[in-house]
């Protein structure tokens, strides 16, 4: 008699916790809907009813995932901040140990990465800055994000300036001006989406850097 062994079935991690997968997908849908509603109606006009309608979900189901509109705003800000951070880290990892000119180019491209340089995402960033309630609520978090990247950009400009014989004081002015130019391009795109041209924005920033810090 031939003995047969029962081969154990391979576990399916997705099947093991189907509710977790569905819950994560629903929360992501609500966050994306919140981004769209903020872009269209601003922070003050973003209501539970509008977000639920945009997501194609009931208000009751939305309240199940987020107990309040404030908790949804918290998660939305965390989402866009994390996404921005991931784009930045990815860009920096590709040029780790590279000369400052190449690292600076990668930083500028990261600011205009198509994953973050969209009208919807920029509208949310500016909403957090322009609305008094949001600004007070998220001031420390927004400043933490902005300072981290602006300081890294300034440090890289300083390195490049040193290579090319530019005084540190002048290099700081250049870094501040470059940051202001990037912010201005973000604002221009947010106010006039049809004017958006990611490649042009990158070329404009690099062109300014090239004029200030010409190769010797």
N, C-alpha and C positions, 0 to 999 in steps of 0.2 A: 504494500500500500504506500502510495507516494504521499508524503506529508507536504502540505502547503502552508506557507506562512502568510499571514495577513500583513500586507505592506501598509504601514501607517500613512494616513493622508497628510500631505504637507499642509501646514497651517497657512491660512491666508490672512495676513495682518490687516488687510482692509476689511475682510469679513468679520474679523474678531471684534471690531468696535465700529459697527456701521453708523451708530448714532453720533460718534465723535466726528466722523467724516462729514456727515450731513450738517452737524452743528457748525463746524468750521466753515463749510461752504456758505451756509446761511449768514453767518457773521460777516464773511468777506463780501457777500452780496449787499448787505446793509451798509458796510463801510464804503463800498464803491458808490452806492446810491447816495450816501451822505455827501461824498465828494462832488457828485453831479449837482445835487440840490444846492449846496453852498455856492458852487460856481454860477448857478442860475439865479438864485434868490438871496445870496448873502447869508451871513450868520443869523441875523435877526429873522429872516424869512424861512429859515430851516426848521420845519416842524416835524413831529412824529408822523403825522398824516402824509406829508409830502414825501418823506423818506420811504415810508412803507409803500406808497403808491409807486414810486420810482423803482423800488426793488421788486414790485409785484407780489408783495406779501401783505398779510393782514396786520393791523395795528397790534392785535393781541399776540401774534407770533413775534413781532418786533419787540414787544415788551418782555417776552419770554427770554430773548437773547440779551437785551440791554434794558436794565431796570429803569433807566432815565435817559433823557436826551443828553445830559451832561456826561454820562458814562459812555455814550456813543461818540460824543466829541472827543473824549479822552482816547478812546480806541482809534479813532480816525487820525488824530494827531500822531499817535504812536506808530500807526501804520505808515504814514507818509514819511515820518522821521526815520524809521527803520529802513524803508525802501531807499531813501536818499543816502543813508549811511552805507548800505550794501553797494550801491552804485559807486560811491566814492572809494570804498575799500577795494572793490574789484578793479577800478581804474589804477589805484596806487599799487596794487599787487603786481600788475603787469609791468610796471616801471621801477620796481624796487631796486635800489642800488644804481639806477641810471643817472646820468648827468642832470643837473637842475633844469636845464632848458627842456629836456624831454619830460621830466616830471611835471613842470609847469604846464606844458601843452596838454598832458593827460588830465590835470586838474581842471583846466578850462573846458575841455571836452566833457568832463563829468558834470559840470554845471549845466550843460546843455544836452545831456543825455536824453534821448527820446522817451525814456521811461519816467523821467521826472519833469522834463521841459514840455509840459502840456498845459493847455489853457485851464483844464479842470484842476490839476494839481497846484498850479501857480495861484489860482483863485483862492484855494484853501490857505496857502501860506500867507497871502496878503490879508485874508480875512482874520487870521490869528493876530496880525499886526495892527490892522486898522480898527477893529472893534474893541472898545474900551473894556468890556467884560471879558472877552477872550484874552486880550493883551495882559490884563492883570492876572488871569488864571494861569496862563501858559508862559508868562514873561521869562521866568528862570529857565524853562525847558527850551524855548526858542533861542534865547541868548546862548545857552550851552551849545546848541547845535551850530549856530552861526559863528560863535567864537572859535570853535574847534577848527572849522575849515578855513576861516579867514586867517587865523594864526598860522596854519600850515602853509597857506598860500603866501603869506608875508615872509615866512621863513625861507621858502623856496626862492622867492624874488630876491631876498637878501643874498642868498648863496650865488644866484646868477649874477647879481650886481657886483659882488666881490670878484667873481671871475673876470668881469669886464671893466674893472677899475672904477666903479661908481661908488660914491660915498654912501655910507649906511643911512644917513639922514635923508638923502635923496631917494634911496631905495625904498624907505618906508612910505614916502609920499607916493611913489609909483605903485606900491602894493595897495595903498588905500584907494588910489584912483582906479586901479584895475577892479577892485571889489565893487566900487561905486558903479563902474561901467557895467559889470555883470548884473548888479541889482537893477540898473536902469533898463537893460535889455529884457530882463524878466518882466518888469512893469510894463514896458512897451508891448510885449507879446500878450500879457494879460488883458490890457486895455484894447488892443487891436490884434486879435488872433490871426487875421489875414496877413499881417505884416511878418508873421513868424517865419524865420528861416534859420534853422539850427546851424547850417554850414556857414552862412553869412555871419552869424553871431560869433562863432569860433574864429573865423578869419579876422573879424574886426578886433577882437581881443588880442589875437596873436600879432596883428598889424601894429597895434599900439605898443605892445611889448617890444616888438622889433625896432620901433622908432626910438624908444627910450633906452633900450639895451642892445644897441647894434653889435654885431660880431666884430671883434677887433682883428 
